[in-house]
Amino acid sequence: MRDFLPEQMKKKQFIEDKIRRVFEKYGYEPLQSPVVEDFDLLAAKGSGGEAIKEEIYYFKDKGDRELGLRYDMTVPLARIVASNPSLPRPFKRYVIGQVYRYDRPQAKRYREFTQADWDIIGVKSVLADFEVIQVAIDLMRSLGFEFTVKVNNRIVLEELAIKMGVKEEQIKEAFKSIDKLDKISEKGVRDEFKSKGIDDSVLEQIFVNSFDEVKARIGETESLKELEQLLELAKDNDYNEVKFELSLARGLEYYTGVVFEISINDGPSVAGGGRYDKLIGLYGGQDSPAVGCSFGVDRLFDNLEKELVMGPNTDVFIIPMSDNAFSFSTKLSRKLRETGISVELDLMGRNVKKNFEYVNKKGISFVIVIGENEVKSERFKVKEMASGSEKEFQINDLSKILGFIKGQ
């Protein structure tokens, strides 16, 4: 876990604000849920499973209830939808918040991190899958990344695996190994298949990664048609970033169809998601089609931090030189803030030299010094720090001051 100092936090907020604007541009609405959930919910078969206890923050409270910190935003969403059947369909929500996993600490992998999720509930059509991917593409482009969106369908992969000798009861273990391909390489996946007694013939098709060959092997199944339609929609919209990737399985058990993953070119994966049509029914609600995706905000931050240059939050710094000047300065700062100018007032009673050092350190662009003469005349100079130029105004010249400071 880590702290974000102001300079870092401004960059993180910049990224989160970009994400929020993209979500709302597509009609998604905000949602909030508790960080703490019942452990039974987090460990339900089909979501995390009992083994999830080793991977999350699990504890008992004073009432001896088994609880855990949420490890993603999808499980809480499924609970909310299951317990609120009157929500309109489609239900399109987004959330940006903290999640927790008890991973082994390592570089760029945190136990507390921020996820930005968006989901569509109630739509079976592949158009919903496509819109979720469209949002991801829009967001990555808005942040200036070069990236790839890998797309697959777990049912297609399952149909192919069974066709090529993997037993149905071995599918889950086979997918776990395939999903680790990027981490343990082809040899590692083959070794795991061998140790688990799984026929590895399907791996040849996975490494070839040919959509046409998969189609020839399994035929025109419903899942293949959905995947083909999705790839065609991406092509029709000139989304060249979208690529078919047969090895993509996604680790969580609740995915039931299309899955996708977004990676920075020559960099890490920053987002992933897919369709989970059975999860809401698992929590007592009516079965409802659902698809969504999640961005790791910390991953985005780590890859943008050095490139982002954030200016100060303050436009103008006002330096009162006496108690009498302080009263005038508070009045002036209030008026300026009402016009949309951000103002910081010297609260330390420091001399002009010390205040100018503070202003330069923070990168504040304009300074106003208020002495007795300024109070009597109600006139003062606004100094631009970069050029040293000054311009005089009256206290009611608010539109003129705004124009000078904002460059209008």
LODOPA-23892 format. One record per residue: residue in one letter; z, y, x of N, C-alpha, C in turn. Coordinates in steps of 0.2 Angstrom, whole numbers, plus 5000, padded with zeros to 4 digits. Each point is the difference from the previous one (the first is absolute). Layout:
REM LODOPA-23892
AZYXZYXZYX/...
END
This chain:
REM LODOPA-23892
M500049945004500050064996500050065004/R499750064998500050055004500150074996/D500150055004500150074997499350035001/F499950054996499450045000500250075001/L500050035006500250075001499550054996/P500150064999499650054996499350005002/E499850005006499350005002499649944998/Q500449945001499749944998500049994992/M500550034997500149994993499450044996/K499850065003499550044997499349965000/K499949965006499449975000500049944995/K500649975000500149944995499950034993/Q500350054998499950034993499350024999/F499650035005499350025000499649934998/I500149955003499749934998500249984993/E500650014998500249984993499750044995/D500050075002499750044995499249994999/K499749985005499349985000499949944995/I500449955001500049944997500250014992/R500550044999500150024993499450034996/R499750055004499450034997499549964998/V499849955004499549954999500249964994/F500649975000500249964994500050044994/E500250064999500050044994499250024998/K499650005005499350014999499749954996/Y500249945000499849944996500449984994/G500550054999500449994993500649965001/Y500249985006500649965001500650054999/E500649974997500650044998500649975004/P500450055002500649985005500549954996/L500349965004500649964997500549995006/Q500649994998500649995005500449944997/S500249965005500549954998500549995006/P500649974998500549995005499849975006/V500350025006499949965006500349935000/V500649994996500349944999499849964994/E499949945001499749954995500549945000/D500049974994500349935000499649955005/F500449965003499749965005499649954997/D500249974994499649964996499350024998/L500050074999499350034999499649995006/L500350025006499650005006499849935003/A500449954998499949945002499749954995/A499850034995499649964995499449965002/K500049944998499449965003499350044997/G499650015005499450034998500050075002/S500650035002500050065003500249995008/G500750015001500249995007500249935002/G500349964995500249935001500750015003/E500449944999500750005003500050025008/A499549985003500050015008500050075001/I499950044995499950085002500750025002/K500549974999500750025002500050015007/E499749975004500050005007499650075003/E499650024995499550065002500250064997/I500550014996500250064997500750025001/Y500250054998500750025000500449984994/Y500349945000500449974995500750015001/F500450014994500750015000500349994993/K500749995000500350004994500450074999/D500050024994500450064999500749994998/K500450054998500749994998500149954994/G499550004996500049954994499849935001/D499949995007499849935002499249994998/R499750054998499349994998499549995006/E499549965000499649995005499450065000/L499950045005499550055000499650005006/G499550045000499650015006499650074999/L499950035006499650065000499249984999/R499750044996499349984999499649995006/Y499549955000499649995006499350034999/D499850014994499450034998500150044993/M499450034998500150044994499749964994/T499749945001499649964995500549964995/V500549975004500549964996500450054995/P500250065002500450044995499550024995/L499450025001499550024995499949944995/A499949945002500049944995500650004996/R500650015003500650004996500050064994/I499850065002499950054996499549994994/V499449985002499549984995500349954995/A500349955003500249944996500550034995/S500450045002500650034995499850064996/N499450025001499750064996499349984997/P500049964995499449974998499650064996/S500350054998499650064997499650045004/L500149995007499650055004499349994999/P499650065000499350004998499649965005/R499449974998499649965004499350045000/P499750015006500349985006500650045002/F500549975004500550045002499950015008/K499950065002499850025007500650045003/R500349975005500650035003499950005007/Y500350055003500150005007500750025002/V500249985006500750015003499950015007/I500450055003500150005007500750005002/G500349955003500749995001500149955006/Q500750005001500249955006500149934997/V499849965005500149924999500349985006/Y500349945000500449975005499949925002/R499949995006499949935002500349985006/Y500449955000500449985006499549975006/D499550035002499649975005500350015007/R499849965004500250005007499750075003/P500550045003499750075002499549995005/Q499550045000499450005005499750064999/A499550025005499750065000499650014994/K500150064997499650034994500149954994/R500649975000500249964994500750014998/Y500150034994500650024999500449974994/R500650005000500449964994500050054994/E500050065001499950054994499450045001/F499650004995499350035001499850024993/T499550055000499850034994499349964997/Q500049984994499449984997499750054995/A499450004999499750044995499549954996/D500349984994499749954996499650034994/W499449974998499750024993499849944997/D500049994994499949944996499750024993/I499649954998499750004993500249944996/I500450014995500249944996499650004993/G499849944998499749994994499250005000/V499749995006499350005000499849945004/K499649964997499849945003499350015004/S499650054998499450015003500050025007/V499549985004500050015007499950075001/L499950044995499950085001500750025002/A500649974998500650025002500149995007/D499849945003500049985007499750055004/F499450024997499550055004500450075000/E500350024995500350075000500650005005/V500449945000500550005005499750015007/I499549965002499750015006499750075001/Q499750034995499750065000500550065002/V500649994997500650055002500149995008/A500149945002500149995007499550035005/I499449994998499450035004500150085000/D500150034994500050074999500650025004/L500649975000500650025004499850005008/M499749945002499949995007499550065003/R499550014996499550055001500350075001/S500550014995500350075000500450015006/L500349955003500450005006499650005006/G499349995000499650005005500049945004/F500249944998499949945003499349975000/E499949965005499449955000500449934999/F499749974995500449944997499649954997/T500349944999499649944997500549984994/V499649984994500449974995499749934999/K500549955002499849934999500249974993/V499549974997500149974994499949934999/N500449974996499949924999500249994993/N500049944998500349974994500449945001/R500650004999500449945002499849944996/I499750004994499849954996499449975003/V499550045003499449985004500249965006/L500550035003500249965006500449944999/E500349994994500349944998499549954998/E499550024996499549964998499649975006/L499950045005499649985006500449955003/A500750015001500449965004500149934997/I500150004993500049934997499349975000/K499550035000499349975001499949975007/M500450035004499949985007500649955003/G500449974995500449955002500850025001/V500150074998500750025000500349974993/K500649975001500349984993500350064997/E500049994993500350064996500750015002/E500449955001500750025002500150035007/Q499450005004500150035007499750075000/I499750024994499750075000500550055002/K500650004998500550065002500150005007/E500149945003500150005007499450025004/A499449984998499450015003499950085000/F500150034994499950075000500550045005/K500649985000500550035005499750005007/S499749945002499850005007499350045000/I499650004996499450045000500250085000/D500550024996500250075000500250025007/K500249965004500250025007499550005005/L499449994998499450005005500050055005/D500150064998500050065004500650005005/K500549964999500650005004500049945005/I499849944998500049945004499349985002/S499550034998499349985002499849944997/E499349985001499749944997500449945002/K500249995007500349955002500749994997/G500350054999500750004997499949974993/V499550024996499949984993499949935000/R499549985005499849925000500649965002/D500450025004500649975002500549994994/E500150054996500450004995499849954994/F499350004999499749964995500149925003/K500049995006500149945003500749974999/S500450055001500849985000500249994993/K499650034995500249994993499649954997/G499549975003499649944998499550034995/I499750065001499550034995499349995004/D499649974996499350005002499750075002/D499850015006499850065002499250025000/S499749964996499250014999499950074997/V500450024995499950074997500050055005/L500449995006500050065005499350025003/E499549955000499450015002499650064996/Q500149994993499750044996500450075000/I500650005001500450065001499850045006/F499949975005499850045006499250025000/V499649964997499350024999500050074995/N500450004995500150054995499450024997/S499649964997499450014997500149994992/F499950064996500150004993499549954997/D499350005003499549954997500249935001/E500349985006500249935001500549984995/V500550054999500649984995499749994993/K499550044998499749994994499649944999/A499749985006499649935000500549954999/R500650005003500549955000500449994994/I500250064996500449994994499650024994/G499450035000499650014995500250074996/E499850014994500150064997500650004996/T500650005003500650004996500250074998/E500550004995500250064997500250055006/S500549975004500350045005499450035005/L499549965002499550025004499650064997/K499949994994499650054996500450075000/E500649994999500550075001499950035007/L500149965005499950025007499350035001/E499549974998499350025001499950074996/Q500350014994499950064997500450065003/L500649985003500450055004499650025006/L499749965004499650025005499450044999/E499749984994499450044998500250074998/L500650014996500250064998500150055007/A500349975005500150035006499450025003/K499549965000499350015003499750064996/D500049994993499750054996500350075001/N500650015002500450065001500050025008/D499649975004499950015007500750005004/Y500449954998500649995003499949955006/N499750025005499849965005500649975004/E500650034999500649975003500249944997/V499849984994500249944997499649945002/K500449955003499749945003500349934997/F499649954999500349944998500349965006/E500649984998500449975006500449934997/L499749955001500249934997500749985002/S500250025006500649985003500650044997/L499950054996500550044997500349974994/A500749985001500349974994500650044998/R500350045004500650044998500649954999/G500650025003500549965001500449984994/L500150054995500450004994499749954995/E500549964997499749944996499750034993/Y500250064998499950024993499250024999/Y499650015006499350024999499649944997/T499650024995499749954996499250005000/G499750055003499350015000499850045006/V499750064999499750045005500650035004/V499950005007500450035005499650045005/F500450055002499650055005500550025005/E499850035005500450025006499650065003/I500350055002499750065003500350015007/S499550005005500250015007499750065003/I500350035004499750055004499649975006/N499450025000499549975005500450015007/D500049945004500349995006500850025000/G500349994994500750014999500349954995/P500650024997500349954996499850004993/S500249954996500050004993500550064997/V499850034995500450064998500149994992/A499649954997500149994993499849944998/G500249974994499849944998500249994992/G499649964997500249994993499649944997/G500050004993499549954997500350004992/R499749944997500149994993500649954999/Y500550024996500649954999500150004992/D499649964997499949994992500649974997/K500449965004500649964997500750025002/L500050065004500750025002500450034994/I499750044996500450034994500249954996/G499649954998500349944996500649965003/L500050005007500549975003500750034999/Y500050074998500650034999500250014993/G499749964995500150004993499650044996/G499550045003499550044996499449954998/Q499650034996499449974998499550005006/D499749945001499550005006499550064999/S499950045006499650055000499650015006/P499450015000499650015006500250065004/A500049995006500350065005499750005006/V499850055003499850015007500250065003/G500250005007500350065003499949995008/C500250055003500050015007500550045003/S500249995006500550045003499950025007/F500150075001499950025007500750015004/G500049985006500550015004500050075003/V500450054997500050075002500250005007/D500449965003500250015007499549985005/R499649954998499449985004499550065000/L499950034994499550065000500350065005/F500750014999500350055004499949985008/D500249945001500049985008499350015003/N499450004995499450015003499750074999/L500450044997499850074999500450055004/E500649985001500550055003499850045005/K499649975005499850045006499450054998/E499649984995499550044998500250064995/L500549994997500250054995500450065003/V499850064999500350065002500350044994/M500650004999500350034994500350075002/G499850054996500350075001500750004998/P500350065001500750014997500050014992/N500549984997500150014993500150084998/T500250035005500150084999499450045002/D499950054996499450055001500350065004/V500650024997500350065003500749995001/F500250035006500750005002500350075000/I500550014996500350074999500650015004/I500150055004500650015005500350064997/P500650004997500450054998500450035006/M500150065001500350025006500850034998/S500250004994500650024998500249974993/D500650014998500249974994499650044994/N499950065001499650044995499349975000/A499849995006499349975000499949934997/F500649975000500049934998499950004992/S500350044997499950014992499350024999/F499750045003499350024999499549945002/S500249965005499649955002500049944995/T500649994997500049954995499650014994/K500050074998499650024995499250005001/L499850025006499349995003499849935000/S500449955003499949935000499949974993/R500450024995499949984994499350024997/K499950065000499350024998499449975003/L500149995007499449975003499949924998/R500649974999500049934998499749994993/E500150054996499750004993499350005000/T499750035005499250005001499749945003/G500549955002499749945003500150005008/I500250065003500250005007500649965002/S500049965005500649975002500450045005/V500650014999500450055004500649975002/E500250015007500649985003500450065002/L500650014999500450055001500549985006/D500150055005500549995005500749994997/L500349945001500649994997500650005005/M499750015007500549995005500350075003/G499650054998500250075003499950015007/R499449965002499850015007499750065002/N499950025006499650065002499349985000/V499650065000499349994999499749955005/K500250005006499749965006500149934998/K500649984998500249934998499649984994/N499950044995499649994994499349995002/F499750045004499349995002499949935004/E500549985004499949945003500049944995/Y500450014995500049954994499450004997/V499750064998499450004996499449975004/N500050015007499549975004500049935001/K500749975000500149935001499749964993/K500150044994499949974994499250014998/G499750055004499350014998499950044994/I500550044998499950054994499650055002/S499550024995499550055002500150074999/F500550024996500150074998500850015000/V500250065003500750025000500050074997/I500650014997500250074997500750025003/V500150055003500650025002500250064996/I500649994997500350054995500650045003/G499950065002500650045002500250064995/E500450045002500250064996499450044997/N499650015004499450054998499649964995/E499949945001499649964995500350004993/V500749995000500450004994499950074996/K500150055004500050074997499350014997/S499549995004499350014998499749954995/E500349945000499749944997499349995002/R499950025006499349985004500249965006/F499549955002500249965005499349975003/K500049985006499449975003500049925001/V499549984998499949925001499649995006/K500349965005499749995006499749935001/E499450005002499649935001500249985007/M500349955001500249985006499449985005/A499549974998499549985004499650065003/S499950054996499650065003500550055002/G500650014997500450055002499950064995/S499550004996499850054995500550014995/E500150064998500550024994499750044995/K500249994994499850034994500650024996/E500050074997500550024997499950004992/F500649984997499949994992500650034997/Q500050014993500650024996500249934997/I500650014998500349934997499749984994/N499650044996499749984994499249995002/D499850005006499349985002499949935000/L500249964995500149935001499349975001/S499550024995499349975001499750025007/K500150065002499750015007500449965005/I500649995000500449965005499749935000/L499949974993499849945000499349995003/G499550054999499450005002500050005008/F500450045003500150005007500249945003/I500549974997500349945003499649934999/K499750004994499649944998499250015002/G499950065003499350015003499550014994/Q500250034994499650004995499650075000/
END
